[in-house]
Amino acid sequence: MSTSAELVIVNGRVFDGTVRTESTAVAVAGGRIVRVGSDAQMQDLIDDGTHVIDAAGGVIHPGFVDAHAHAAFAGVERLSIDLTPAVSVEETLELIRAGAERSDAEWLTGGGWSHELFPIPTRHQLDAIVSDRPVALSDAGHHTLWVNSKALEIAGVDGNTPQPHNGHIHLDESGGPIGYLNETAAELVGRFIPPATDDEIYAGLLNAQDFLWSIGVTGWHEAILGDYNGKADCTSGYLRGITEGTLKSDASGALWIAPGLQENDVPALVARFVEQRARNAEAGFSTSTAKAMIDGVPHGETAALLEPYCSHGDDGFTGEMHFDEATIRAFVTQLDAAGFALHLHIMGDRGIRVALDAVEAARTVNGVGQRHHIAHLSMVQPEDAKRFGPLGITANIQGLWAAPDPFVVSMIGEERMMQGYPFRTIAEGGAELAMGSDWPVSPAEPWLAIHVTVNRWAPLPPGVELPPLPTGATPPTLDAENQSLTLEQALGAYTNGSSELVLGRPGRVRVGERADLAVATGDPFELPQEAIFTLQTALTVVGGEVVYQR
């Protein structure tokens, strides 16, 4: 005799985390999936107390799991001056002005401004809005700060300030700072910004959770737990959310390895991480991953390349890594031995090669160990792309970035840009795949990222038009046929692939699994491939509870 279900979703089509099935319905009880099958097979589980939802033909799939997000501070930013909605210079400046008017904070902070709109932002633009309080705004990539004169004054940054290692203070014609700070130069001001309070972090985390539910994300991996560029460690927000029961989504986190670590300091770092992991685990928060940025980003000429940047043909500048190679090998090997997975930010092909060599060295010493993952993958040589699988390294894909990026062509050239993000080569080499957004560095919407991963082009945001091309020029395109993933691969990576990697459990629609589910507004397998981006989330279920319904 069957017991009744608490929730039944019918009239859909089930993607189970790996394949699209013939099933059209899912039943849930006690926070778990109790049946997957046809609509008719659900009938004996339905009574007066069952919540029945019509999927209206949409795909029913495991909830998306974002394998690389900065959710807590995305939420904090959403509650401060959020510039991500702006599609013009005027809109950006108006959002800053409105934020200044509603806030009496000592420092005005926020972020999300676009390099396409502000290639070289200046302090004068901010001074015209706010001159009596310091302003510091991160770019969308969060590797750059745009600051006003008051912020530079407080930080003591002027024309005599030395250029920092792995960073750049942009100067005007007179030799003074213009208010545009890249990478480690941002820390010159960032260290003076009051960090978010524990209450602000907690509020930001819950704000982020609500937003992520609206796009079908039911779990995620917080990619930095530690003090970073003026931002406080957000661990407290997670521990409070778990204790108070307000963090309903399943989340894990990565302990932060700050740039500049030296080889002789690695044993102490490992010991500290082991203590933190145990303390967090006791509270119910998994932090068995360590995160390091091996290099920077091509846009700021801080990614570590094998060949020089286009503007540095004469001096041969190829960017720099945030650690020396001996230190990278040391922390990869020692953390692997201590049971930590490494989550490595790498944008340049030299950084990729050094990291692969470090993992290979760790495998030689420790044997088959943790499931390490490399995020971003913007520049990977073909021979290195084939090493991921044999080394047991997961490709942590930010699919939205795999569209042509004309802005970066001036830094690395069109040929290297077009060869970027070799997802298919990595997959064909046997590597496991996961996906994440790097939110708020880029938008968190999974269907948009899946669209780009499959099509290798991105639809323009509303109100944005492409700038005119020079006479006779053609728009750059990536080789979609050779490096795109299939829809099944991409959707599987963003669900089961990510869940297995960062939550340590399957993300599947099958009996017995935790009922973390989402329903889309349509079935992507029935849509033209070029229309995947039109999908939205109609329903999100976390632990059997409907947390969002469009």
Backbone hydrogen bonds, N-H to C=O, Kabsch-Sander energy under -0.5 kcal/mol:
donor,donor_aa,acceptor,acceptor_aa,energy
5,A,45,L,-3.3
6,E,28,V,-2.0
7,L,28,V,-1.9
8,V,51,H,-2.6
9,I,26,V,-2.8
10,V,8,V,-0.5
10,V,53,I,-2.6
12,G,24,T,-2.3
13,R,58,G,-1.3
14,V,23,S,-2.4
15,F,60,I,-2.7
16,D,14,V,-0.6
16,D,19,V,-2.5
21,T,14,V,-3.3
24,T,37,G,-1.9
25,A,37,G,-2.4
26,V,9,I,-2.1
27,A,35,R,-2.8
28,V,7,L,-3.0
29,A,32,R,-2.3
32,R,29,A,-1.8
33,I,513,E,-2.5
34,V,27,A,-2.4
35,R,27,A,-1.3
37,G,25,A,-2.0
42,M,39,D,-1.4
43,Q,40,A,-1.1
45,L,42,M,-2.1
46,I,43,Q,-1.3
47,D,45,L,-0.5
50,T,47,D,-1.8
51,H,6,E,-2.6
52,V,50,T,-0.8
53,I,8,V,-2.9
53,I,51,H,-0.5
55,A,10,V,-3.4
55,A,53,I,-0.6
57,G,11,N,-3.4
58,G,55,A,-2.2
59,V,522,G,-2.1
60,I,13,R,-2.4
61,H,59,V,-0.6
61,H,518,A,-2.9
63,G,516,D,-2.3
64,F,216,G,-2.3
65,V,494,Y,-2.7
66,D,219,G,-2.2
67,A,65,V,-0.8
67,A,435,M,-2.2
69,A,221,H,-2.2
70,H,439,W,-3.0
74,A,70,H,-1.9
75,G,71,A,-2.4
76,V,72,A,-2.1
77,E,73,F,-2.2
78,R,74,A,-2.3
79,L,75,G,-1.5
80,S,77,E,-1.4
81,I,109,T,-1.2
82,D,80,S,-0.9
83,L,81,I,-0.7
83,L,111,G,-3.0
86,A,83,L,-1.3
92,T,88,S,-2.0
93,L,89,V,-2.4
94,E,90,E,-2.2
95,L,91,E,-2.2
96,I,92,T,-1.9
97,R,93,L,-2.4
98,A,94,E,-2.7
99,G,95,L,-2.3
100,A,96,I,-2.3
101,E,97,R,-1.9
102,R,98,A,-1.6
103,S,99,G,-0.9
108,L,134,P,-2.6
109,T,107,W,-0.7
110,G,136,A,-0.9
111,G,81,I,-2.2
112,G,138,S,-1.7
113,W,138,S,-1.2
118,F,114,S,-2.3
123,R,178,I,-3.9
125,Q,122,T,-0.6
126,L,122,T,-0.9
127,D,123,R,-3.1
128,A,124,H,-1.7
129,I,126,L,-1.5
130,V,126,L,-3.2
136,A,108,L,-2.5
137,L,146,W,-2.5
138,S,110,G,-2.3
139,D,144,T,-1.8
140,A,113,W,-2.4
142,H,139,D,-1.2
145,L,181,L,-2.6
146,W,137,L,-2.4
147,V,145,L,-0.5
147,V,179,G,-2.5
148,N,135,V,-1.5
152,L,148,N,-1.8
153,E,149,S,-2.4
154,I,150,K,-2.4
155,A,151,A,-2.1
156,G,152,L,-0.9
156,G,153,E,-0.7
157,V,152,L,-2.2
158,D,156,G,-0.6
161,T,158,D,-1.7
167,G,164,P,-1.4
168,H,182,N,-1.4
170,H,168,H,-0.7
170,H,180,Y,-2.2
172,D,176,G,-3.1
175,G,172,D,-1.9
178,I,170,H,-2.4
181,L,145,L,-2.6
181,L,179,G,-0.5
182,N,168,H,-2.6
183,E,143,H,-3.1
184,T,166,N,-1.6
185,A,182,N,-2.3
186,A,183,E,-1.6
187,E,183,E,-0.6
187,E,184,T,-0.6
188,L,185,A,-1.1
189,V,185,A,-0.6
189,V,186,A,-0.9
190,G,186,A,-3.0
191,R,187,E,-1.9
192,F,189,V,-2.2
193,I,189,V,-0.6
193,I,190,G,-1.1
201,I,197,T,-2.5
202,Y,198,D,-2.4
203,A,199,D,-2.4
204,G,200,E,-2.4
205,L,201,I,-2.5
206,L,202,Y,-2.1
207,N,203,A,-2.2
208,A,204,G,-2.6
209,Q,205,L,-2.5
210,D,206,L,-2.1
211,F,207,N,-2.0
212,L,208,A,-3.0
213,W,209,Q,-2.3
214,S,210,D,-1.3
215,I,211,F,-0.6
215,I,212,L,-1.2
216,G,213,W,-1.7
217,V,212,L,-2.6
218,T,64,F,-2.4
218,T,216,G,-0.6
219,G,64,F,-1.2
220,W,250,D,-1.5
221,H,66,D,-2.2
222,E,220,W,-0.5
222,E,252,S,-3.1
223,A,69,A,-3.1
223,A,221,H,-0.7
225,L,254,A,-2.0
226,G,224,I,-0.6
228,Y,231,K,-2.4
231,K,228,Y,-2.4
237,G,234,C,-0.8
238,Y,234,C,-1.2
239,L,235,T,-2.5
240,R,236,S,-2.3
241,G,237,G,-2.3
242,I,238,Y,-2.4
243,T,239,L,-2.4
244,E,240,R,-2.9
245,G,241,G,-0.7
246,T,241,G,-1.1
247,L,241,G,-2.0
248,K,246,T,-1.3
250,D,218,T,-1.1
252,S,220,W,-1.8
253,G,286,S,-2.1
254,A,222,E,-2.1
255,L,289,T,-2.7
256,W,225,L,-2.0
257,I,291,K,-2.8
258,A,256,W,-0.8
260,G,322,H,-2.0
261,L,258,A,-1.1
265,D,262,Q,-1.8
266,V,263,E,-1.4
269,L,265,D,-1.7
270,V,266,V,-2.6
271,A,267,P,-2.2
272,R,268,A,-2.2
273,F,269,L,-2.5
274,V,270,V,-2.4
275,E,271,A,-1.7
276,Q,272,R,-2.4
277,R,273,F,-2.9
278,A,274,V,-1.9
279,R,275,E,-2.3
280,N,276,Q,-2.7
281,A,277,R,-2.5
282,E,278,A,-1.8
283,A,279,R,-0.9
283,A,280,N,-0.5
284,G,281,A,-1.3
285,F,280,N,-2.7
286,S,251,A,-0.6
286,S,284,G,-0.5
287,T,285,F,-0.5
289,T,253,G,-0.8
290,A,341,A,-2.8
291,K,255,L,-3.0
292,A,343,H,-1.9
293,M,257,I,-0.5
294,I,292,A,-0.8
294,I,345,H,-2.2
295,D,345,H,-0.8
296,G,302,T,-1.9
300,G,297,V,-0.9
301,E,298,P,-1.9
302,T,297,V,-2.5
303,A,297,V,-0.8
305,L,303,A,-0.7
305,L,318,T,-3.4
309,Y,317,F,-2.3
310,C,411,M,-3.0
312,H,309,Y,-2.1
313,G,310,C,-0.8
316,G,312,H,-2.0
317,F,312,H,-0.7
322,H,294,I,-2.6
323,F,294,I,-0.5
328,I,324,D,-2.0
329,R,325,E,-2.3
330,A,326,A,-2.1
331,F,327,T,-2.8
332,V,328,I,-2.2
333,T,329,R,-2.3
334,Q,330,A,-2.6
335,L,331,F,-2.1
336,D,332,V,-2.0
337,A,333,T,-2.0
338,A,334,Q,-1.3
339,G,336,D,-1.5
340,F,335,L,-2.7
341,A,288,S,-2.3
343,H,290,A,-3.0
344,L,342,L,-0.6
344,L,373,H,-2.5
345,H,292,A,-2.6
345,H,343,H,-0.5
346,I,344,L,-0.6
346,I,375,A,-1.6
350,R,304,A,-1.4
351,G,304,A,-1.7
352,I,348,G,-2.0
353,R,349,D,-1.9
354,V,350,R,-2.3
355,A,351,G,-2.2
356,L,352,I,-2.7
357,D,353,R,-2.3
358,A,354,V,-1.9
359,V,355,A,-2.5
360,E,356,L,-2.6
361,A,357,D,-2.1
362,A,358,A,-2.1
363,R,359,V,-2.6
364,T,360,E,-1.8
365,V,361,A,-1.8
366,N,362,A,-3.5
367,G,363,R,-1.9
372,H,370,Q,-1.4
373,H,342,L,-3.1
374,I,394,T,-2.0
375,A,344,L,-2.9
376,H,396,N,-1.5
377,L,346,I,-1.0
377,L,375,A,-1.1
378,S,346,I,-0.5
384,D,381,Q,-0.9
385,A,381,Q,-2.3
386,K,382,P,-1.2
387,R,384,D,-1.6
388,F,384,D,-0.6
388,F,385,A,-0.7
391,L,387,R,-1.8
392,G,388,F,-0.5
392,G,389,G,-1.8
393,I,388,F,-2.7
394,T,372,H,-2.8
395,A,432,E,-2.4
396,N,374,I,-2.5
396,N,394,T,-0.8
397,I,395,A,-1.1
397,I,434,A,-2.8
399,G,397,I,-0.8
401,W,398,Q,-1.8
402,A,399,G,-1.9
403,A,400,L,-0.7
408,V,405,D,-1.4
409,V,405,D,-0.6
409,V,406,P,-0.8
410,S,406,P,-0.6
411,M,408,V,-1.2
412,I,408,V,-2.3
413,G,409,V,-2.4
417,M,413,G,-1.9
418,M,414,E,-2.8
419,Q,415,E,-1.2
420,G,417,M,-1.4
421,Y,377,L,-0.9
423,F,421,Y,-2.4
424,R,483,Q,-0.7
426,I,422,P,-2.1
427,A,423,F,-2.6
428,E,424,R,-3.2
429,G,425,T,-1.1
430,G,427,A,-2.0
431,A,426,I,-1.6
434,A,395,A,-2.5
435,M,493,A,-1.0
436,G,397,I,-2.6
438,D,68,H,-3.7
441,V,438,D,-2.8
449,A,445,E,-1.6
450,I,446,P,-3.0
451,H,447,W,-2.2
452,V,448,L,-2.0
453,T,449,A,-2.4
454,V,450,I,-2.0
455,N,451,H,-2.9
456,R,452,V,-3.0
464,V,461,P,-2.0
473,A,470,P,-2.4
478,L,456,R,-0.5
479,D,418,M,-0.8
480,A,478,L,-1.7
483,Q,479,D,-2.1
484,S,480,A,-1.9
485,L,453,T,-1.9
490,A,486,T,-2.6
491,L,487,L,-2.8
492,G,488,E,-2.0
493,A,489,Q,-2.3
494,Y,490,A,-1.9
495,T,491,L,-0.6
495,T,492,G,-0.5
497,G,492,G,-3.1
498,S,493,A,-1.4
499,S,495,T,-2.3
500,E,496,N,-2.7
501,L,497,G,-1.6
502,V,498,S,-2.9
503,L,498,S,-0.5
503,L,499,S,-2.0
504,G,499,S,-0.8
505,R,499,S,-1.1
508,R,506,P,-0.6
509,V,16,D,-1.5
510,R,508,R,-1.0
512,G,33,I,-3.2
513,E,510,R,-2.0
515,A,31,G,-2.7
516,D,514,R,-2.1
517,L,515,A,-0.7
517,L,541,V,-1.9
518,A,61,H,-2.4
519,V,539,L,-2.4
520,A,59,V,-2.2
521,T,536,Q,-2.2
526,E,523,D,-2.0
527,L,523,D,-0.7
531,A,528,P,-2.4
532,I,529,Q,-1.3
534,T,531,A,-1.8
535,L,532,I,-1.9
538,A,519,V,-3.1
538,A,536,Q,-0.5
539,L,519,V,-1.6
540,T,548,Y,-2.6
541,V,517,L,-3.1
542,V,545,E,-2.7
544,G,515,A,-2.4
545,E,542,V,-2.0
547,V,540,T,-2.2
547,V,545,E,-0.7
548,Y,540,T,-1.5
550,R,538,A,-2.8
